[in-house]
């Protein structure tokens, strides 16, 4: 019953927005979702390593009034479709023959590992958007990370502990009598790189800061 009321409300909005003739583009625009062409263009630009094109597509989505969070979710679903096609599970996808043909045209540009890496990076960006005030920035950084690392951003590396931002054993110097604060400052860039592998938005928030001290509770204080 609630779903029916929501559907009727949405239909009323569509009529107010589009008049008596409602098109597919009207529905996509009202919902703030990404249409097939935008998703295919994103996928093609990522596989080709076209940084300017990728950022231009984000700008286009914003100018068209699309929800960046919803666009990110739609991108995840787009690469999920590519994943299913890559492993031979086409029959599980409820897509038009025309859309399937377009997706198949992009399969050769992505290995299975790359598709999984992109899905994981976008899913992480979507989660970060729930607390970061600038969803667009989170998506842009995530996309740039994928381009810089040839769609390998999902490969995990040893990361610092989230609570105290401690360095990994491999990054710790072998010298003795060195204070924890000195170690953190000496390896701050390495710590930021580790944070970036875990959370793009966390890296965005921290990379302009400087470690100041470890307080009495063992927490790192970062100044901006």
N, C-alpha and C positions, 0 to 999 in steps of 0.2 A: 504493500500500500504506500509506504514512504517512497519507494523507488518510482512508483507510478506518478506520485505528486511531483517528484523532482523532474521526471521526464516531461510532464505537462508544463511545468514552470520553464524548463529549458526550451520547449517548443514555442511557448509564448514569447520568450526572449528572441528566438530566431525570427518569428514573424515580425516583431517590432524592429529587428535589426535589418531584415532582408526583404520584408514585404511578403507578397503572396508567392513569389518564386524563390524557393530556397535551394541553394546549390551546395555541393560538397565543400567548396572553398569557404562558403559562409559558415558552415558547421565547424570546420577546422579553425577558422579565425576566431569564432566566438569562444571555443573551448580552450584556445591558446596552445593547441597541439601543433606538432610539426607534420607537414604533409609529406607524401612519398618523395616528391622531387627534392625537398630540402634534405631529407635523410639520405637519399642516394648521393646528393652533392657532397654532404659531409663525409660520407664513406669514401667517395672517390678522391676527395681532397686529402684525406688522411693517408690513404694508400699511396698517393703520389707525393706526399711530403710537402704539400703546398701550404705553407704557413699563412701567407697573406690571404689565400682563398678561405682557409678555415676561419680566421678571425673575421673576414668579411661576411661569412655565413652567420656567425654569431650576431654581428651587427644587423644583418638583414632580419634575423629572427626577432631581435629587440624592436626594430623599426616597425615590423608588422604586428607588434603587440602580442607576440607569443610569450607564454610563460617559460622562462629558462629552466625551471625545475621540470616542467612537463616535457620540454624539448629533450632534456637529459634522459628522462625516463623513456621517451620514444626512441632515442638513440640506442639505449640498452636493448630495447625490444627489437630494433632493426638488426643489431649484431647478433641477437639471439636467433633471429630468423636465418642469418648467414651461418650460424653455428649448426643449426638443424640441417640445413642444406649440405653443409660440409661433411657431416657424418652420415648423410644418406637418409635422413628422416623427413623427407619432403611431405609425406602423406599426413603428418601431424599438423602442418601449417594450414590455416584457413585464410588463404590469400588468393587473389585473382590470378589468372594465368598470365596476364600482362605484367603484374607486379613480380611474380615468380621469375619470369624471364629476365627482368631487369636485375633482380638479385643474383641470379645465376651468372649474369654478365660480370659481376664483381667478385665472384668466388676465386678466380685465378689471382687476384691481387692480394689475397689474404691466406696465410697458412692457418691451420687450426690453432696453433699456439698464439698467433697474433690476435685472432678473434677472441680467444679467452682473455688475453691480456687487456684488450680494449674494453671488454665487458666488465672486468674487475675494476679497471681504472674509472670508468664512468659510474659504476655502482658506488664506488668509494666517494666520488665527487657528489653524487646525489645525497649520500648520507651527510657529507660535510655541509651541504646547503641548508640542512635543517637547523643549524645553529649559526652559520656564518651569514652576516647581513648582506653580503654582496654575492648573490648566486651567479651572476654573470662572470665575475672574476674567478670564482671557483671553477666554472666550466672552462674558461679560457686557459687557466693554468693547467688544468688536467689535459686539455687538448694539446697544449704546447709540450707538456711532458711526454705525451705519446709520440709526437713528432720528433722530439729530440732523441728519444731512446728507441726509435724505430719500432714503435708499438710494443715495447718490452717493459713498460712501466709496472706491470704486475709482478715482476720477479722480486721476491722478498729478499731483503738484506738484513743482517743483524741490526736492530734498532735500539736506541736508548730507551730506558724505562720511562713510561709516560709520566709517572708521578714525579720523579726527581730529575729526569733528563740526564741519566748517568751514561757515561761512555761505555761502549762494548769492550770486552776484554782485549780484543784484537787491536783496539784503538788506544789502549792505555799504554803510556810510556813504561819502560822497564826500570826507570830510575826509582830510587827510594827517597823518603823524606820530602815528597812533593805534595803540597796541599791539594785537596779535592778541587778547590776553586781554580788553582793554577792549571790543573789537568783539563778542567772544563774550558777555560779560556784558550788553552793551547790547541784544543781539538774542537772548537766551536763550529767550524765549517763542516767537520765530519759529522758532528751531532745534528746540524741542520739538514745535511744530506740524508741522514737516517730518518729524521722526522718526516722529510719529504716523501720517503717511500711508504710511510704509514698514513700520512694525512697531508694532502696538498694544501688545504686551507690552514692547517696548523703551521706548515712551513711559511705560507704567505703572512701569517700573523707574527711569526717570530724572526724572520730573516733580517728585519731592520733593527732588531734589538741587540743589546749587548749584555752578557751575563755580568751581574754585579756582586752577588754574594749567595752563599747557602745559609738560610736562616736557621734558627734554633730547632725548627721542626724538620730540618733536612730537605727543605724545598728550595729550588733554585729561583732566585729573584732576577728577573730580566728587565732592564731599563730601556725606554724608547725615547 
